[in-house]
Amino acid sequence: MLTDIAIWRAQQNLEPKLKDELSRLDEKGLFEAFGDDVSFGTGGIRGIMGVGTNRLNIYTIRKASLGFANYIKENLTTRPYSLHNVVVAYDTRNNSRLFAEETARVLASQNIHVWLFEQFRPTPELSFAVRYLRADGGIVITASHNPPEYNGYKVYDENGCQLVPHKADKVGAAIEKIKDIFALKVDSLQDYLARGAITTLEKYFDDKYLTAVRFVSCQKVDQDELKIVYTPLHGTGSAFGAQLLRENGYNVYSVDAQMVPDGNFSTLKSPNPEDPHAFALAVELGHKVGAQLLLATDPDADRVGSGILIGDKYHFLNGNEMAAIMFDYLIKYGVRIRQPVFISTIVTSDLVFEMAKRNNIETIRTLTGFKFICEQIEYIKQDRKDFFFGCEESYGYLISDLVRDKDAFQACLMIAEITAFYQNRDKNLLMVLNDIYQEYGFYKEKLLNIKSPGIDGIKNIAAFMDEMRRAKFKKFGGEKILVTEDYFSSRAAYCDGRVDNINLPSSDVLKYVFENGWIVFRPSGTEPKLKVYIAVHSDSDAGAKDLLEKTQSAVEKLLSEKGFLQ
């Protein structure tokens, strides 16, 4: 660490803002900035912006980009060297355009042609562009819904899918081989543009993506009585989110204050559509215009949250609830040609898997993360089967596989269509959800996000996971544990002594399965926090609520004993 600090301090041409920040860091600040290297994983890089090896800045971005360039040249050898292409996009966060330009310049310096979006654009459009342009990969500068001080570097493969572990490991290894973070020299962006090494992707490309998005519609519905409030939460959805809905016939009101791109997210405590507080301005406008549906996309527009008017208040549906509503509608009205396949994750509600089972739809269960869902799409196509629907509990949905990541715009169109369809039958989505529960059983879920900031916080989470593995629990909250699934060791241990292998990539996840539900402990891959998922089911709404409350209480007691809750 001390060597790194000295090297950075010795740089005469260090970027002025970073130089100033470095001069003002105290001992604790230096430890957080240089105590580790910002790591590249299956989520790419996500971190706080600033000076140091453990921060996102133009130098760590250059290092990552050079590593990715070397990975492409070493591993993607089916095309001539001169024909390598990468698409680069970015969101509305502070420094996102700067980091995208640095990324493009580094790739161009390595004889890799770059398609650089002219303006901020959504993550799903980046995935579509990689496929449409037949590129070798893609990079989007975004930190999704993280706080303003964060940014990120997400990497996509030639299929438009985020890198899965075996590919991410190779990129990470290529990055680690780069020892001198300041050695790389690149020409100016203008020079590369003039030489054609970088090509600007202009606004016209949006039409190609939006044409693909429109294919998700199942049927024409009467939209005249439906009013929608839409907010992009200061993010990339402002590019065409409201426009897309209007062009498809919907009566849309935009939250004007949040249509403004703003990396500080000035009108929000958190730009996360999972949080009902993010809808404050949408609720205000909704009451003013009499809207029945509120839609909010996160800053890079791959996830969407929704609120529906029930009486005189808005009710917010969580990711599992909306997934069940969308899946039910697709089962009833979607097109099936070959064998349909539904794909979701180990932390998504069991309800959608039960729905698939009863409707003869093949299911695949993956690790957490949409990259694993989209990885499976390639495999099922080889078996001449059709992708039908993919979802995860964290408000991510995919209907058309022309995109290989969760897509908030596909979801917005589908949610609007479903809402209008049932409104014409005098039903709201809460009534639809209750019908689903009556048919398949009552399912309830809860997510606990336990923040543990800093390098020490990450170590505390790792120590907690190790301790949980050693504990060998037999019961949890009075419920007998039937199976303990340790995805790190890839082993499932049953209460009768049997042990099975788990045929998924190794991951730091623990799942405890009991008769009527399960609990999952997982360190976040994008923030210093522990995520705890609780899922239960019962034959009655009251029974599910009681079991959820009982299980959550047991989990919170454990977390308090371990010092994570005060």
Steps between C-alpha positions, in 0.01 A plus 500: 500500500775747593678428171183575304446824689855607426463417130181705471652793687800495265289542186568851369211482251242349734150627416465827699183408693649167601826667602310742722296219657816297565661793682200526735458132598564410863626159617154338491428651159829370362420153631159497329644639174814284480439208738387280212469502121155557355400150397357366175232233545192365323336838552802674349616780731285699739654748740531849641655760272820671611874473526674169567524139392177413681301772329358561153695766313644545151805289589314197639259529205795497258647197672171308475457597134852389408436170676177449306675587173768239573230244586328560165820466301601180684162325512284620211711381211230400250511846338801670341687715751407820318125428522453494876216730610369608841194712581531755785205668675457703815232629737428843651727469803781738581809412292319237292567678169862558603551134592332387175735718295804366688375145436456569128845662469674205663321245282575703188869516599498120486361488144149415620231699321253667736136590453450779755149621576474872436279557806414310817298189424335213694685181581257276304565704186872428545424127513285529187770700321766235565277242334379723216849623411652153550762643731749304708362652818365805672570726796254725679609753760233485769445427868129428456311616811802552729546833683645798304860447613510165317562407140560173322642316202280218367639274228303299244602209279439450129144380570409824677501321838689619807812294557438177689767375746730305267523799263519760778785305659700521178439874469590546867823307449586713196443815705717374785793452262515878449735628768572858395168681508657819362701355210226489237502792257203574275413757235215747533140403435490741205800330338340156524169634364680661207679174418179295524635295789201620702157538339218690663168320542246774448134536591383312190609174662226538765236415239658161436493415871149636560365304204624184670346607833156544346486129413428411865132595466262204516185667370335832423320641804273800555726764657265800509420490873851429628718784625868433574758705688857423397830605661854404398635610842748735326638208300525372145129430473458868422638424153177337382307329782195728493524530120488121458182471705335792320589362155330177603177686576523559874407822678823584682593777741870551573647613831673802347739564789639145464516505120814712544822290486666549839787294638429633850136381487408827666129431554557154650641335809570193288446445123372148565155404365482224763458777760149654513660827617647537150142544376425810712478742205326239285235451769448875522451528123293182493245641741492826307420340162311193627752242378427132564859385438839636607821377334857579605815373329836497673791718373621254234141392418537126533257471796154645561280549804127560492218641710128448443213713624286317758226727626670830573850358565774348290603143573852396396553151364831331573711320242363154578138618488539675165688200360205276590250741338706528181560125481130424552407735214762348269382149585145595402567723199863457392602309188652153531653330198764255617552376856491815719759548773472722807824608670546659840731498801544319831379808692183562295163398644404133465161620377618557141661156491173344619315693229739366235466143629120501486500643147752257352772762454854376548695679774864580561621636834825699502724690738405857586566739213341546160821400325431141607146518361625632167782246486236226502318655204789403271489141627125449458513632144754232418237249621240661270294633789361852544571747775164601646564727798778587743484690827670562831369633828695826468252646246671363189298346213562379145242395243674526161847346476605754236653657812715289732453689823204613705313771314289765673344618173373155408360478851340848486312412181387166642389645835305774320331245275405275792367793703286624210377147420369439852377855547262437211373201702459707820805347668818650641829315525457430872182312417686311228773408748241371747349282224847354442537427873160331508608273215860422597526569875606802706865604474673779693858627480723748682846637418727639772791719386760521775760769430857441617711777342871517431774240469444388859128466432564265209729292724226483765253363246752237387561398863124473556457270200784279623342481843162409353657213309661366815180530707319206332149621593229237552214746558429862422224692678355170617483362146693181425760549228450231237787597271804725539624610159853638499567640155863573586581131550228399249347255748147451628484330842168340595372449854506119452875508428488486121726735303450605138705711264368837383561537127552875495816713509648549844361808676505638854136415575334303781140381469302333779189320376216405734156352434323821410776730385867590510761755610800611293810687622712661229759780495405762240713497188467875446499664845650433845189341646354164597176401327256270677207357305201346678226312314201308639176351374175379652147403400369828641600864490498525879712186534762634256515837677541337842775269379683787331486711817622211712788418265604864459506541879735201533731636228512847659579348838795314346625812322476699824704240685766524228515879525338583165186651651487741794 
